[in-house]
Structure formats: C-alpha cells, structure tokens
Amino acid sequence: PADLHHHTLLHDDTHYEGRPGWREWCQQAGLEGLDTERGMRFNHVALALEAAIDGQGVVLSLEQMAAPAISAGRLVVPFGPRLALQNAYFIVSPDAV
C-alpha cells in the first residue's frame, strides 16, 4: 500500500451512499500521509476503470464493476484491504427472468 504515494489516484465520483473512498481505504489499510484528494476524477465508474486499464493510475472500485477487467487480465488487485459496504445491491426485474 505504501507504493500508492508514487501512483496517481483515480476517483470515481459517482455517488453511492455509504460507499468508501480513498480516505476510508487508507484508514483501513493503516496508510498515513497520502493526499487522498489528489489525482484524476471521473463522473462514471466505467471511465475511471478505463483510465486504470490505460495505465493512468489506480482506482478504488466496486468488485462487481471491475470483475470483467480482472477476469480478462486487464486489471489486477495488487493488495487489500477489501472494504465492506454499508448497503447491499440487488438485481431486480419486473418479471421473472
């Protein structure tokens, strides 16, 4: 985690209530002295993930959103911790699928 001092932080500014950001991640990881506001900001998770894929920095993402790129070998999870979310997400539809 200390290597993050040498990398650009990519921020997904999409608002999800209760979702942790870089500040919360650093607190959980015990990483001090990192300016968690620096870096590039994006208004959609897909843009932040594409920037990470293009080598522009590291992104803090919901696992479900990054899973396809991780499975394809385009992104890796270099270290933890994984943070728990305060809210659950469900798949819903008007009819049985």
GUNU-11796 format. One line per 8 residues: number of its first residue (from 1); their letters; for each residue x, y, z of C-alpha. Coordinates in Angstrom, 2 decimals. Layout:
NUM) a) X/Y/Z | ...
END
This chain:
1) padlhhht) 0.00/0.00/0.00 | 2.82/2.48/0.65 | 3.53/2.42/-3.11 | 0.34/4.45/-3.60 | 2.41/7.54/-2.74 | 4.05/7.08/-6.16 | 0.90/6.50/-8.21 | -1.96/8.64/-9.47
9) llhddthy) -5.21/8.06/-7.60 | -8.24/7.70/-9.85 | -11.52/8.77/-8.29 | -14.97/7.53/-9.28 | -17.13/10.47/-8.17 | -20.38/8.63/-8.87 | -22.38/8.98/-5.66 | -23.31/5.77/-3.90
17) egrpgwre) -24.44/6.35/-0.32 | -22.17/4.63/2.17 | -19.50/3.72/-0.38 | -15.98/4.21/0.99 | -13.45/6.34/-0.84 | -9.68/6.64/-0.78 | -9.66/8.28/2.66 | -11.58/5.37/4.21
25) wcqqagle) -9.46/2.83/2.38 | -6.24/4.40/3.69 | -7.61/4.40/7.23 | -8.41/0.66/6.97 | -5.01/-0.07/5.42 | -3.17/1.95/8.08 | -1.64/4.10/5.35 | -0.80/7.60/6.56
33) gldtergm) 0.33/10.72/4.77 | -1.34/10.04/1.43 | -3.21/13.01/-0.04 | -6.43/11.17/-0.82 | -7.86/14.12/-2.76 | -5.10/14.23/-5.39 | -5.41/12.55/-8.75 | -7.88/12.38/-11.60
41) rfnhvala) -11.65/12.50/-11.10 | -14.32/10.80/-13.20 | -18.10/11.07/-13.15 | -18.66/7.41/-14.06 | -17.07/4.20/-12.85 | -16.50/2.96/-16.42 | -14.33/6.00/-17.17 | -12.26/5.51/-14.01
49) leaaidgq) -11.79/1.81/-14.79 | -10.76/2.57/-18.39 | -8.20/5.08/-17.11 | -6.75/2.37/-14.85 | -6.70/-0.11/-17.75 | -4.86/2.51/-19.82 | -2.20/2.79/-17.09 | -3.16/6.26/-15.89
57) gvvlsleq) -3.33/5.30/-12.21 | -5.05/3.12/-9.63 | -8.77/3.09/-8.94 | -10.84/2.08/-5.93 | -13.81/0.23/-7.38 | -16.74/-1.95/-6.53 | -15.66/-5.53/-7.15 | -18.62/-6.24/-9.43
65) maapaisa) -17.73/-3.33/-11.68 | -14.07/-4.30/-12.04 | -14.62/-8.08/-12.27 | -14.78/-8.32/-16.09 | -11.47/-6.45/-16.50 | -9.86/-8.50/-13.73 | -11.07/-11.79/-15.28 | -9.72/-10.69/-18.66
73) grlvvpfg) -6.32/-9.87/-17.14 | -6.66/-6.16/-17.93 | -6.61/-5.18/-14.24 | -5.24/-6.79/-11.07 | -5.99/-6.41/-7.37 | -2.45/-5.69/-6.12 | -3.25/-5.67/-2.39 | -6.04/-5.22/0.17
81) prlalqna) -7.81/-4.46/2.30 | -11.26/-5.03/0.87 | -13.80/-2.72/2.46 | -17.33/-3.72/3.39 | -20.19/-1.62/2.05 | -22.93/-0.28/4.27 | -25.57/-1.06/1.65 | -26.45/-4.16/-0.32
89) yfivspda) -27.12/-4.23/-4.05 | -29.78/-6.41/-5.63 | -30.68/-7.36/-9.18 | -34.35/-6.64/-9.80 | -36.64/-7.01/-12.80 | -40.35/-6.55/-13.47 | -40.77/-10.24/-14.38 | -39.04/-13.49/-13.60
97) v) -36.01/-13.86/-15.82
END
